[in-house]
Every structure is written in C-alpha cells, then in structure tokens.
Amino acid sequence: MDTHILLICVLFIVQIFQVQSRTFTEEDCPVCVVTIDKFSKTLEGKLVPKDIEDQFRKYCKSTKNDKEKRLCYYLGGVEDSATGILSEMSKPLSWSMPALKICERLKKMDAQVCDIKFDKEIDWKTVNLKKLKVKDLKKILDNWGEICDGCLEKTDYIKRVEELKPTFVKDEL
C-alpha cells in the first residue's frame, strides 16, 4: 500500500515538473510578440523607459490592426485603458530584452495579453464565399477598408467581395 502511494506521489511530482518546464513560444502569445517586435524596430535614439512609453502610445494611436489595438488597451497604451502595465514592457525593452521574453513576463501580470490571437488567413484559391457567414464577409470588407452600401442579403456581400477581390488579393506564383 505504501509503495503505491509513494509511486503516485512521484508520478504527480514528475507531472508538475513537466508542465512547468514547457518553454514559452511565439504561438503562445502571437499578437504580443509580433507587435512588440514590430514596435521595437521603430525605436530610435536612447532607450529610456519613459520615452519608450510615449513612443508606444503614438504607435498605438497610429495602428489600424484591431488585435494590436486590443493589446495596446491591455498594456495601457491608449487613453481609455483600464489598467496600465506599460512600464513592464518599456523597462525590458530599454534593456534590449527580446519580445518573446517581454511577453512571457507580461502574461504573468495579465493573462489577457496572450489571449489575443490573429485571425486565420483566408486561402483565396480554395475559399467558397457562399459558405462564409455574413459576419465574415463584412469583416473581409472592413479589413480592406471598404463598405457595402445597399447590401441587404448575403448575395450582395458576396458580389461586393468578388468585385473588390482583384484589387486586394494578389495572386502568388
């Protein structure tokens, strides 16, 4: 009986170490890693945390990507942010810490930072627009910066996407 309990305890401890030893990857926090990496490449001059925070706020105002805007909101980079952990991003950036490590630290402070995921890319060669929801068709048009005046039915949205497809979708060789 005692050996069974000991064996169960050992297996439990091994399981805990396996879970904790898993490395943090970009797939765990894609929007954060990509955004902070892209932002860090725009930094100029002496890297002082206060200046980095100001530049990040400007970056957040100029970004058009909804996922990046949400990350800005969670970090405190926009005026209407409820919280502010911007210093937890700016200090490590001033030390030239990689974006992956910064996001790993930010996740410990606010897990929502890593809950944001990029939308899946549409394979335009195989997609059947008739099978997409109206919500998805509207999102395609919105991402292109287009609207569909007078669209009432799904077929109207499909027609509009098909009209604009040659302009926004580049055929790859």
C-alpha positions in Angstrom: 0.0 0.0 0.0 2.8 2.4 1.0 4.7 1.8 -2.3 1.5 2.6 -4.3 1.1 5.9 -2.5 4.8 6.7 -3.0 4.6 5.8 -6.7 1.6 8.1 -7.1 3.3 10.9 -5.4 6.4 10.5 -7.6 4.4 10.5 -10.7 2.5 13.6 -9.6 5.7 15.5 -8.9 7.1 14.4 -12.3 3.9 15.7 -14.0 4.2 19.0 -12.3 7.8 19.5 -13.4 6.9 18.6 -17.0 4.1 21.2 -17.1 6.4 23.9 -15.6 9.4 23.0 -17.9 7.4 23.7 -21.1 9.0 26.6 -22.9 7.1 29.7 -23.9 6.9 30.1 -27.7 5.5 32.7 -30.1 2.4 30.6 -30.7 1.5 31.1 -27.0 1.3 34.8 -27.4 1.4 35.7 -31.1 -0.1 39.2 -31.2 2.1 40.4 -28.3 5.3 39.0 -29.7 4.7 40.3 -33.2 3.5 43.8 -32.1 6.3 44.4 -29.6 8.9 43.1 -32.1 7.5 45.4 -34.8 7.3 48.3 -32.3 10.9 47.8 -31.1 12.2 48.1 -34.6 10.7 51.6 -34.8 12.5 52.8 -31.7 15.2 55.4 -32.2 17.7 57.2 -30.0 18.5 56.5 -26.4 16.2 53.8 -25.0 14.7 55.4 -21.8 11.6 53.7 -20.4 9.6 57.0 -20.3 10.4 57.7 -24.0 9.6 54.2 -25.0 6.2 54.5 -23.3 5.5 57.8 -25.1 6.5 56.2 -28.5 4.3 53.2 -27.7 1.3 55.5 -27.1 2.0 57.1 -30.5 2.3 53.7 -32.1 -1.0 52.6 -30.6 -2.7 55.7 -32.0 -1.4 55.0 -35.4 -2.1 51.3 -35.7 -5.0 50.1 -37.8 -4.9 46.4 -36.7 -7.7 45.6 -34.2 -5.6 43.0 -32.5 -2.8 45.4 -31.9 -5.3 48.0 -30.6 -6.6 45.5 -28.1 -3.0 44.7 -26.9 -2.5 48.5 -26.6 -5.6 48.6 -24.4 -4.4 45.8 -22.1 -1.0 47.4 -21.7 -2.2 50.9 -21.1 -1.1 52.4 -24.4 -4.4 54.1 -25.2 -6.2 56.8 -23.2 -9.2 54.7 -22.2 -7.2 51.8 -20.9 -8.5 50.5 -17.6 -5.1 49.4 -16.4 -1.5 50.3 -17.1 1.4 47.8 -17.2 3.2 49.8 -19.8 6.3 50.1 -17.6 6.5 46.3 -17.5 7.0 46.5 -21.3 9.2 49.6 -21.6 11.8 48.7 -19.0 12.8 45.4 -20.5 12.7 47.0 -24.0 15.2 49.6 -22.7 17.5 46.7 -21.8 17.0 45.2 -25.3 15.2 42.2 -24.0 13.6 40.0 -26.8 9.9 40.5 -27.4 9.2 36.8 -26.6 10.7 37.2 -23.1 8.8 40.5 -22.5 5.5 38.9 -23.5 6.2 35.9 -21.2 6.6 38.4 -18.3 3.5 40.4 -19.3 1.5 37.2 -19.4 2.3 36.6 -15.7 0.9 40.0 -14.9 -2.1 39.9 -17.2 -3.0 36.7 -19.0 -5.4 38.5 -21.4 -2.3 39.8 -23.2 -1.7 36.4 -24.6 -5.4 35.5 -25.2 -5.4 37.7 -28.3 -4.8 35.7 -31.5 -4.6 36.8 -35.1 -7.4 35.9 -37.4 -6.8 33.0 -39.7 -5.7 33.9 -43.2 -8.1 33.2 -46.0 -6.9 30.9 -48.8 -8.4 32.8 -51.7 -7.7 30.0 -54.1 -9.9 27.5 -52.3 -12.4 29.6 -50.4 -16.1 29.3 -51.1 -17.6 32.7 -50.3 -21.1 31.2 -50.2 -20.2 29.1 -47.2 -18.9 32.1 -45.2 -21.2 33.9 -42.8 -22.3 37.4 -43.5 -20.3 38.4 -40.4 -17.1 37.1 -42.1 -17.9 38.8 -45.4 -18.4 42.1 -43.6 -15.1 41.5 -41.8 -13.3 41.0 -45.1 -14.7 44.2 -46.4 -13.8 46.0 -43.2 -10.2 44.8 -43.4 -10.0 46.1 -46.9 -11.4 49.5 -45.7 -14.4 49.1 -47.9 -18.1 49.3 -47.2 -21.1 47.7 -48.9 -23.8 50.4 -49.4 -27.2 48.9 -50.1 -26.2 45.3 -49.2 -29.1 43.6 -47.6 -28.5 40.0 -48.3 -25.6 37.6 -48.3 -25.5 37.5 -52.1 -25.0 41.3 -52.1 -21.9 41.0 -49.8 -20.6 38.1 -51.9 -20.9 40.2 -55.1 -19.1 43.1 -53.5 -16.2 40.9 -52.3 -15.9 39.4 -55.7 -15.8 42.9 -57.3 -13.0 44.0 -55.0 -11.1 40.8 -54.9 -8.8 41.6 -57.8 -7.8 44.9 -56.2 -6.9 43.5 -52.7 -6.0 39.9 -53.4 -2.7 39.4 -55.1 -2.2 36.0 -56.9 1.0 34.4 -55.8 3.1 32.4 -58.2 
